[in-house]
């Protein structure tokens, strides 16, 4: 067991990590869903989101989505590892 200050710090870090994953993960997940079942359309039934980006980014829209989802997966795996490592301290 660690000191109370360290335990509180670990809890804050874990909670911030969860909140950031929710906030930063919401857009890529929505964008993937919108790609296959468009909710925001461009008037022709296509995905609106790539047309909102500058030309040099819209050409790489699929790559950007793939990287964002990969980052989200890696972040979740690291967060779970962190939680597993500090499980006793976070349970306090």
Protein Blocks (a to p, Z undefined) as FASTA:
>chain_A
ZZfklmmmmmmmmmmmmmmmmmmmmmmmmmmmmmmmcfbdghnopafklmmpcfklmmmm
mmmmmmmmmmmmmmmmmmmmmmmmmmmmmmZZ
